Amino acid sequence: MKYFIKRTGFMALTLFAVCALTFFLMNVIPGGTAELILKHTFVGLEESVTEEQLSQISSRYNLDDPLYMQFFRWIREAFVTGDIGTSYVFKKPVLYLLALRLPATIQLAGTSMALAAVAGVSLGIYSALQENRTSDHILRIVTLFGVSMPGFWVALILILIFSLKLKLVPVLGYGSLENLLLPAAALSLHSAAAVMRVTRTSMLETLGQEYIRFAKAKGLSIWRIISRHAFKNAMLPVVTVIGFQMGSLLGGTVVIEKIFAWPGIGSLLVDSISARDLPMVQGCVLAIVTMFLLVNFLVDILYTRLDPRIRYG
């Protein structure tokens, strides 16, 4: 219970720091917020915007107040009443817009993490069993490329090969398995490579332990040794990496969703930044960071299941 309270306080402090950083960085961007709001309201009529209209927008959203007052007003509303504002551009509550976009982001990030975990752990175990053989060297070279290539470049290559050349899957869209394949593959490649490298290293270290040699001396098959003894003991660092990679995936969705026109929080964040829709940006960042913190909290709880010796005080 004490650990839970501490961790909750740490998460709240992290969210506060992220919100403050996002708020003040958004206000450093050149150009007035009121002007950008009107530009998105009167598209094509920007030159006809008057000073009176700018004044009305500034008054409506309290944009003339000092920044610290605007920020603490937002914090009070967000953490006390649960209201994180109304979008300047869409004229709808931010929570409503996040609820519309969140399922798509969870679907993409969850599928990508599942692919990365299954592929990374499986190939990592196989590579450890084939240590210093040809297949091991090939997999290590592939993972080197996997961790080096940026997600947006992988996405463009996948579109070029599987959509434009082979015409196997559509480039854009949402709602079907075909639409999910390319963005999930592009997003998961880097994480799969990272998970595989850690799995291989951890599995090699575990297979060198005395109890593994004793199990081999008893005549147990290698797959029985792995499934009953080595796998669980090798998974602790792998779970740590998977938790951190989840944060990378959530950040990667911002670019991947935009490339594939995926209707998630990432693409909404990009559009909101260009429109300087501060409440929407704050809401998107808050949602992404909250998901990352929750995943890492679940990883900490999973530690105690993998290793009963770990206890949080």
C-alpha positions in Angstrom: 0.0 0.0 0.0 2.8 2.4 0.9 4.5 1.6 -2.5 1.2 2.2 -4.3 0.8 5.6 -2.7 4.4 6.6 -3.5 4.0 5.5 -7.1 0.8 7.4 -7.5 2.4 10.5 -6.2 5.3 10.1 -8.6 2.9 9.6 -11.5 1.0 12.8 -10.5 4.2 14.8 -10.2 5.4 13.5 -13.6 2.1 14.5 -15.3 2.3 17.9 -13.7 5.8 18.4 -15.0 4.9 17.2 -18.5 1.9 19.5 -18.7 3.9 22.5 -17.5 6.6 21.8 -20.1 4.1 21.3 -22.9 2.2 24.5 -22.0 5.1 26.8 -21.9 6.8 25.3 -25.0 3.6 25.8 -27.0 3.5 29.4 -25.9 7.1 29.9 -27.1 6.1 29.2 -30.7 6.1 32.5 -32.7 2.7 34.0 -33.6 -0.3 34.7 -31.5 -2.7 32.0 -30.4 -5.8 34.2 -31.2 -4.5 34.8 -34.8 -4.0 31.1 -35.4 -7.4 30.2 -34.0 -9.0 32.7 -36.4 -7.0 31.5 -39.3 -8.4 28.0 -38.8 -11.9 29.5 -38.4 -11.8 31.7 -41.5 -9.8 29.6 -43.9 -9.0 31.7 -47.0 -10.2 34.9 -45.3 -7.2 35.5 -43.0 -6.6 39.0 -44.3 -10.1 40.1 -43.4 -9.5 39.3 -39.7 -10.0 42.5 -37.6 -8.5 43.6 -34.3 -11.9 43.4 -32.7 -12.2 39.7 -33.6 -8.7 39.1 -32.2 -9.8 40.9 -29.0 -13.0 38.8 -28.8 -11.0 35.5 -29.1 -8.4 36.6 -26.6 -11.2 37.5 -24.1 -13.2 34.3 -24.7 -10.2 32.1 -24.0 -8.5 34.4 -21.4 -5.4 34.6 -23.6 -4.5 38.1 -22.3 -3.9 36.7 -18.8 -0.3 36.0 -17.8 0.9 32.5 -18.8 1.3 31.3 -15.2 -2.4 32.3 -14.5 -3.6 30.5 -17.7 -1.6 27.4 -16.7 -2.7 27.1 -13.1 -6.3 27.8 -14.2 -6.0 24.8 -16.5 -4.4 22.6 -13.8 -7.1 23.5 -11.4 -9.9 22.6 -13.8 -8.0 19.4 -15.0 -7.1 17.9 -11.6 -10.0 19.1 -9.6 -13.1 19.0 -11.9 -11.7 16.6 -14.6 -12.3 19.2 -17.3 -9.2 19.6 -19.5 -10.8 22.2 -21.7 -12.5 22.7 -25.1 -10.7 22.5 -28.4 -10.1 25.9 -30.0 -10.5 24.4 -33.5 -13.1 21.6 -33.2 -15.2 23.5 -30.6 -15.8 20.3 -28.7 -14.6 19.1 -25.2 -11.1 17.6 -25.4 -12.2 14.5 -23.4 -14.8 13.8 -26.0 -12.3 14.0 -28.9 -9.8 11.9 -27.0 -12.4 9.2 -26.4 -13.1 9.1 -30.2 -9.4 8.8 -31.1 -8.1 6.6 -28.2 -9.3 3.2 -29.4 -7.5 3.6 -32.7 -4.2 4.4 -30.9 -4.6 1.6 -28.4 -5.3 -0.9 -31.3 -2.2 0.2 -33.2 0.1 0.4 -30.2 -1.2 -2.8 -28.7 -0.9 -4.8 -31.9 2.6 -3.4 -32.5 3.7 -4.3 -29.0 2.3 -7.8 -29.3 4.2 -8.3 -32.6 7.4 -6.9 -31.1 7.2 -9.0 -28.0 6.4 -12.3 -29.8 8.9 -11.8 -32.6 11.6 -10.4 -30.4 11.4 -13.0 -27.6 11.1 -16.0 -30.1 14.0 -14.8 -32.3 16.1 -13.9 -29.2 15.7 -17.4 -27.8 16.5 -19.0 -31.2 19.5 -16.8 -31.6 20.8 -17.7 -28.2 20.5 -21.4 -29.0 22.3 -20.9 -32.3 25.1 -18.8 -30.7 27.9 -17.9 -33.1 26.4 -19.9 -36.0 25.4 -18.5 -39.3 21.7 -17.9 -38.4 22.8 -16.1 -35.2 25.1 -13.8 -37.1 22.3 -13.0 -39.7 19.8 -12.2 -36.9 22.2 -10.0 -35.2 22.8 -8.0 -38.4 19.1 -7.7 -39.0 18.5 -6.4 -35.4 21.3 -3.9 -36.0 19.4 -2.5 -39.0 16.1 -2.7 -37.0 17.3 -0.5 -34.2 19.0 1.9 -36.6 16.3 2.6 -39.1 13.8 5.4 -38.2 10.1 4.4 -38.1 9.0 6.9 -40.8 11.6 5.5 -43.2 10.5 1.9 -42.6 6.9 3.0 -43.2 7.7 4.6 -46.5 9.7 1.5 -47.6 6.8 -0.8 -46.6 4.3 1.4 -48.5 6.6 1.4 -51.6 7.0 -2.5 -51.6 3.7 -3.9 -50.3 1.2 -1.2 -51.4 2.6 0.4 -54.6 4.6 -2.4 -56.1 2.9 -5.6 -55.0 -0.5 -4.0 -54.3 -1.2 -6.5 -51.4 -2.5 -4.0 -48.9 -4.0 -0.5 -49.0 -1.8 2.5 -48.3 -4.3 4.4 -46.1 -7.5 3.6 -44.1 -8.8 2.3 -40.9 -11.1 -0.4 -39.7 -9.8 -3.7 -41.2 -6.9 -6.0 -40.6 -5.4 -5.0 -44.0 -5.3 -1.4 -42.9 -3.5 -2.4 -39.6 -0.7 -4.5 -41.1 1.6 -1.9 -42.5 1.4 0.7 -39.7 1.8 -2.1 -37.0 4.8 -3.6 -38.8 6.5 -0.2 -39.3 5.9 0.7 -35.7 7.0 -2.6 -34.2 10.3 -3.2 -36.1 12.5 -1.1 -33.9 11.0 -2.5 -30.7 11.2 -6.1 -31.9 14.9 -5.7 -32.7 15.5 -4.2 -29.2 13.6 -7.0 -27.4 15.4 -9.6 -29.4 18.9 -8.3 -28.5 18.0 -8.2 -24.8 16.4 -11.6 -24.9 19.4 -13.2 -26.6 21.8 -11.7 -24.0 19.7 -12.6 -21.0 19.0 -16.1 -22.3 22.8 -16.8 -22.9 23.5 -15.6 -19.4 20.8 -17.9 -18.0 21.9 -20.9 -20.0 25.3 -20.6 -18.5 24.1 -21.0 -14.9 24.9 -24.0 -12.8 21.3 -25.2 -12.5 20.9 -25.3 -16.3 24.0 -27.5 -16.6 22.6 -29.7 -13.9 19.3 -30.0 -15.8 21.2 -31.0 -18.9 23.2 -33.6 -17.0 19.8 -35.1 -15.9 19.0 -35.7 -19.5 16.2 -33.1 -19.9 15.6 -31.9 -23.5 16.7 -28.3 -24.4 13.1 -27.2 -25.0 12.0 -28.5 -21.6 14.9 -26.8 -19.9 14.0 -23.5 -21.6 10.3 -23.7 -20.9 10.5 -25.0 -17.3 13.7 -23.3 -16.0 15.5 -20.8 -18.3 12.6 -18.8 -19.8 11.1 -17.4 -16.6 14.5 -16.5 -15.1 15.6 -14.8 -18.3 12.5 -12.6 -18.7 13.1 -10.0 -16.0 15.3 -7.7 -18.2 13.1 -8.5 -21.2 10.0 -7.3 -19.4 11.9 -4.1 -18.5 12.8 -3.4 -22.1 9.2 -4.1 -23.3 7.9 -1.6 -20.8 10.3 1.1 -22.1 9.6 0.1 -25.7 5.9 0.7 -25.0 6.8 4.4 -24.4 8.7 4.4 -27.7 5.7 2.9 -29.5 3.3 5.5 -28.1 5.7 8.3 -29.2 6.1 6.6 -32.6 2.4 6.6 -33.2 2.6 10.3 -33.7 4.6 9.9 -36.9 3.2 6.6 -38.1 -0.5 7.6 -37.7 0.2 10.7 -39.7 1.8 8.7 -42.6 -0.9 6.1 -42.8 -3.8 8.6 -42.0 -4.6 6.5 -38.9 -7.3 8.3 -36.9 -5.6 8.1 -33.5 -4.3 10.5 -30.9 -0.9 10.8 -32.6 -2.3 12.3 -35.8 -4.6 14.5 -33.7 -1.6 15.8 -31.8 0.2 16.7 -35.0 -2.8 18.6 -36.3 -3.4 20.3 -33.0 0.2 21.5 -32.8 0.1 23.1 -36.2 -3.2 24.8 -35.3 -1.8 25.8 -31.9 -4.9 24.2 -30.3 -3.4 24.3 -26.8 -6.1 22.4 -24.9 -6.1 19.7 -27.5 -2.3 19.4 -27.4 -2.3 19.3 -23.6 -5.0 16.6 -23.7 -3.1 14.4 -26.2 0.2 14.7 -24.4 -1.6 13.9 -21.1 -3.2 10.8 -22.6 0.1 9.5 -24.1 2.1 10.1 -20.9 -0.6 8.5 -18.7 -0.7 5.4 -20.8 3.1 5.1 -20.6 3.1 5.5 -16.8 0.4 2.9 -16.4 2.3 0.4 -18.6 5.5 0.9 -16.5 3.4 0.5 -13.3 2.1 -2.8 -14.6 5.7 -3.9 -15.5 6.7 -3.2 -11.9 3.8 -5.4 -10.7 4.8 -8.1 -13.2 8.3 -8.2 -11.7 6.9 -9.7 -8.5 5.2 -12.5 -10.5 8.4 -13.3 -12.3 10.7 -13.1 -9.3 9.0 -13.6 -5.9 12.1 -12.3 -4.2 11.2 -8.8 -5.4 9.1 -6.9 -2.9 8.2 -3.2 -3.0 8.2 -1.5 0.4 
